[in-house]
Amino acid sequence: MLGVNRSVTADGKRAFEQLQIEERADGVYYLAAPGGGTATEFKLVVSEPRRAVFENAA
């Protein structure tokens, strides 16, 4: 699953973030890449109906 977040602050500053949810052999990951930079990975640690928790201990 792919997504994009676009934010505009009250003082007019703009930012964006590329988002992705990816299934791998060792689990499901949420990847967030602010400003299109290098993605930070968060592994799925809780999966329940209507709730998912992704975690990156670093």
Buried (B, 14 or more C-beta within 10 A) or exposed (E): EEEEEEEEEEEEEEEEBBBBBEEEEEEBBBBBBBEEEEBEBBBBEEEEEEEEEBEEEE
